[in-house]
Amino acid sequence: MNWSGGKDSALALYRIQQQGQSTVTQLLTTINGAYGRVSMHGVREELIQAQADRLGLPLTTVRLPETASMALYQTTMNDALRLLIENGIEQAVFGDIFLEDLRQWREEQLASIGLTGVFPLWQTASMTLLHEFWAAGFQTIVVAVNGQQLDKSFCGRVLDQQFVADLPAGVDPCGENGEFHTFVFNAPYFSSPVRFTLGDVVERTYTFTDADKQERTSTYYFADLLPS
């Protein structure tokens, strides 16, 4: 299970368990090695471990430098996946919903090392997923926000129906286009909720080169969750 700690991977795992066609035996998470936090989400590694402990599943972390190239990312991921294959892993589960190019890229990379991708949430409407998520008893908090699409006030909020109602037009309710990321602190398969204290909301600006080789900047907001 490719585990970010957020709602999509959490619900994908839940669906796999409910369907009973595959057994998840391992969580895999990419970590920013410079900060000890989940890539893109900014969640402390200790909190991801707390989720794994409550799930009763082993956690493998793939540590990456802060500015890893795609080539380095894929090489590092493949090295980690090959070790899991040696231990009997045959499939890799993802929480992707409708990004066709991302799914295609994942499937091509997995096929190159002999794995099959599984996408339990694929092509399900975002609000359908959220209603299923809430009805099952999941609770999640928004930990990262893309400042180009949402303002700082959305960061650090619980993802509930009011949060969705407040979203600007054009923002996917599941944040599938990268508008926001979440951390699940309660789930039907957790032995107990993950306890944390909400710390500061931090603003960070990143510079990158786009497909047209133009240099651009993006601002993100991160809510620091403190283990408690």
N, C-alpha and C positions, 0 to 999 in steps of 0.2 A: 504494500500500500504506500503510494507516494503521498506522504503525510506532511502537510504544511501547518497543521494545527488549526486550520480554519474550517468554516462551515461546509465547503464543497467536498473536501476530502473526508470530513467527518460523516456527511450524509452518504457519500459514495460507499464508505465502509459499512454503514448501517444497511444500505440496500444489498450489498454483497452478503452480509450476514442473514438478512431476511430471505434472500433467494435460495441460499444454501447450496449453490452450484459450485462454489469455490470456497476454499478456506484461507483466510489471511493469517499468515504466520509471522509477518515481519513488517515493521514500519521503516520508511526511508525518508529522511529529511535533509535538505541542503542547508548548511550553516555558513554564514559569513564569518570566516575564521578570524578576521581582525577584531570583531566585536562579540563573537559568541552569540549571535542572534540569527533567527530564521531569515533566509534570503527573501527580500521584498516585503516581509511582514514586520520585521524588526522585533520579534518576540524573543525574549531571553531563552536560551537553550534549556535552562532549568525547568521552565514551564512546559516545554515540549516533553521533557522527560517525565514530568508529573502526569501529563496526559497518558503517556505510554504505561506508566506504573499503574494507573487506574484502569487501563485497558487490559493489563496483564500480557502485553506483547513486547518483544524486544525491539529496541530502536537502534537503527544504524544511522549515523550522521555522516554526511559527506561535506567535508570542510573545504571551502573555496576562498581564494583571495577576494578582496573587496571589489576589484575591477577585473574579474575573470573574463577572458575572451570566450567566444562560443566554442572554439576548438578545445581550449583547456577544460571548459565545463563538460563537454561531451566525453573527453578522454577520462576525466576524473570520475564521472558518473558510470561510464562503462566498466572501469576498474572495480568500482563498488558492486555493480550489478553482476559481474562475473563471479565474484566471491559468493553472492547469494545464489546464483545458478548452481554453483558447486554444492550448495546445501539444499538443493531440491526445488528452488523457486522456478516456476514455469511461466508466470504471468505477472504483469505490472499493472496495478489499478490506478486510475487517475480520476479526478473530480471535474474534468472539463465538461462544458455544457454544449457550446455551439460554435466554437472557433475551429473551423474546418482545417485551416492551414496548420494550426498548432497540433491537432490530432494527427494529421498526415505526417508531420515532422516527427512526432513521437513514435508513430508506428514504424517509420522507416529506420529510426535509430534503434529501436528495440529489435526489429527483424535482423539487423546486422549482427546481433550477438545471440540470436536465437530465442528471444522472448516475444510473447504476445501481449498486446495492450488490451485492457478491459476498461470500458467507459460506462459505468452504471447510470450516470445522470444524462447521458447524451440525448440532445434534442428534446428535453423536457422543459416546458415553459418555466421561466424563473419564478413566477409567483406560485405555481404549482409546487415547485421544490421548497419554497419558503414555508408554505402551509404544511407540507409534510414534515419539514424540519421542526416547526413549532409544535405540531400535534404529537410528535414523538417524544417531546420533552427536552430538546436541545436548547441551550442558551449560549449566545455568543456576543462578543464585544468587538466593535470596530477599532482596529489597532493601527491602520495605515490608510491614508487618504491621498489621492492624486489631486494636488492643488489646482490643476488646470480644469478639473471637472467638479470638484466639491470644495467648500471652504472649510476652515479649521474646525468649525463648530461640530462637524459630523464626526470628528475623531474622538474616540473615547466614549462613544454612545453605545448602548446596547442595541443590537439589531432586532427591532420589534416592528409592529405594524405602524407605529407613529414615525419611526425612522424612515420607513419606506414611503409613507405619505409625504414626508418633508423633502424627498429627493427631487431635484430639478428634472424637468422634462428631458428625456433622452438618456438618462442614467439608468443602466440596467439594475433592477432590484437586487440581483445577486452580485453585482460588481464584476460581471464576467469580462468586461472590457478593460479591467484594471483600475476602475474608479475607486475601489476600496478593498481592503483585506481585513480578515477577522481572526479572532482567537476563540475557540470553543471552550467554555469553562464548566459546562455541565452537559452530560449526554446520557442516554438511557443505558449505555454499556459501560459507563464509568462506575467504579466502586464507590466513589464519592466525588463531589464537585472539586474543581481545582481552585484553591484559595489564592487571591492576589489583592494587592492594593493598587489603585490607579494613580500613577505618578504624573510627571509633567508631560505635556504635549510638545514635542520637539519639531522644529521646522528645519528641513534640509533641502538644499538645492543641488541638483546634479547637472553636469554638462555632458552631452553625448552628441555623436554624429549620426544623422539620420540616413535613410537610404539614398538621398540625393547628395550626400556628403556635405550637408549643411550643418554647422554647429548650432545646437539648440540647448536650452536649459529647461528643466522641469523642477517644480517645487513639490515636495511631499511633506505630509504631517504624520508623525508617529506618536502614538500614546504608549508611554513606558509603563508596562505592567510589572509590579514588584512582587515576587513570590512572598507569600505570608503563611 
